[in-house]
Amino acid sequence: MIGNPVLRTTACTLAVALALAGGARSQSRKAETPPGAEDERASVGQALSFTEQLLARKIDEQMLFQALSELAQVDKVRYTGPPPRVARNPTAPGARNPVVIPAYTFLPKKYLTGPKLPLMVFAHGGVHGNVGAGYVNVLRELVQQGYAVIAPDYRGSAGYGREFWELIDYGGLEVEDVRAGRQYMLEAHDRIDPDRVGIMGWSHGGLITLMNLFQYPREFRVGYAGVPVCDLVARMGYYDQAYRDLFSAPYHIGKTVREDIDEYRRRSPVWHADKLQAPLLVHTTTNDEDVHVLEVENLVKALKAAGKTFEHKIYKDAPGGHQFNRLDTRFARESRAEAYRFLARYLSPPNAVK
């Protein structure tokens, strides 16, 4: 039973909206299709989908706040990233304005007095994912260690409507959005140590972590990348057409990998490995069903070829596959603890994992 009144109200609203959406779709299947109605039906379907995302986002957000409010001062903030890479109407008023980025901040209540705190910049995963209750275990563990945390919903994240969704720039300006979260926290909170800033993420968030480390080595002391997307060129080769279409969409890259292989390389960490300067730990598993192990193997080879010092571990058929060390199992917790101990070497949180 949902006890929180706001959460209960939001849940009811979502249930009604989903029921209406289902009814509308059911009716549309039964009715005969008049000439020219297909485009309109597709448009209505998309509008309903984005409405569902928005309502689901509100519920997930309340669950996130409720789960962590005892341990942290939780807030939702907004700051700006670069202007859109693709503008539908480049000459329209405000078309080149900076994109407003929503983000969640978590300040550990137990450590708000005393020495300055280390900062962890957390990049969520998913092609169109967002920061949600699925990350509660990781966020809780970071706060318990004494990290201040910022978790941006960078451009393209779900739950903010179609316009924001279509701003997606995978491996591009989203990297700047997450980097800007670091700057926001340093400006907004004088109790954060600017010399103890780390970055971490899994999957798509792992790609963003790697790209930030490679492009801005002086801004991040250390990084952790779990099951990271590393090589978009290879990725387009083993994924299906529906996935490839997300990248070649006109509002996104606008070309297939065959049409512009250099653009896909530019967005792939494996092709920037020679820029690594900060300490890095990478985890993956041989049975990852989302990010094939070959992507991480390519990254490891590139880093070694560039003579870089880093740490990595490739698990053998870890339970959970792509999610293996984000679960709540003992195995997953032990793997995360390994990552936390690595990060603590450079960030010295007040309650480091032993």
Steps between C-alpha positions, in 0.01 A plus 500: 500500500628845412505713815640827368203723398688664212623164374151350535342786304762478227454124476124540460552762231734269312256210528219711353724630221618151410143371501391779267800438277422131485138573419592740227735248344240223527241714326746599230561134421128430460411804291546509128788719392382800300728632226797697638438396860815291551728799561252652743467172686879469527519855633235430764680180599826687546329769706350235728839331535668822611215570742549155652873567533432830675261347752727201560786744558300677772430174684860383473623836624281483810627148572859623465444792739317281752769230498792736565354792699606356838864481396536801274379846423340420165423767246416539134687783332540643152803641322600550138696295249603595146240599237339219297718339236200470267233772489177448307486869418847651552372856444210480747524716815695311766601219265862525613431553868684270742307183586359493854613181678311359801707318760466340841734590783567303818690644796579256785332634815747325728798681352368851434719642776873445511753463220409560138331216315602313187259523206380212284351583162265216409404442134189286451471240225253420225468649151203697635532418869484723806599516867245289682424267787697225327817678611398534866741230618801668338399852603437384858842335516671814370322724752579259785868529411475878528494606136306797375335379179356660191310285251396692186216410268703610198343587162304210354393364839146365520221663698532861381298495181575449134708815448752407770497133389596601146793709626691173551866523399651162589871537567476867405360797688355278772860466618508877547167490685642261758824695527295817564347322800844497659535873454151564636576313824829681554329835455194415711670325794815644653546192717595283204870445436575588134807274508298192597249459218434158349270376228329166453231327298386177344430416134415828319602672824830313477556650154431849640741428786776396261447793265518747789818341632658508154390852409532671840777322693564796730140520619452142620738339746385143428231304318314170503332360186278193537408298189572814293400558140840550339478457124195626309639378169512142626171548686309596188625178343357259758178686587172486309357760263260649755796586725703641212202716403522677838841633396433578134177687580498852349485664844802296615814415297297502180718247321573130524842373598559403138425857389723667762728259679721783631207654688433172680870465579503853642232395749674176603738486799718235336622758249604744776685257726833675445369800697459318833684664789282437806476169688236273348330173594286310248276203575313275258391139460529249218123436494389863464198486271488877441858624469690210347828427673683566172438873547684504832768270362556754222534775760746298706712433191495869405602612849783248511617598153513863616709399801238609752481389862153387603319214673237268360323176576306280261275268699420155361123455448407716799142441623280776361689570179484870413354579843739274690647747750201730527281235661438453873671163523809430711702449181391840364569678828850353518573614144377852578709499817804432284414807293440711812835403648670599176326839495575559870874478434479833321193668649531410872131503603446529877348151528682299235407138434742266675 
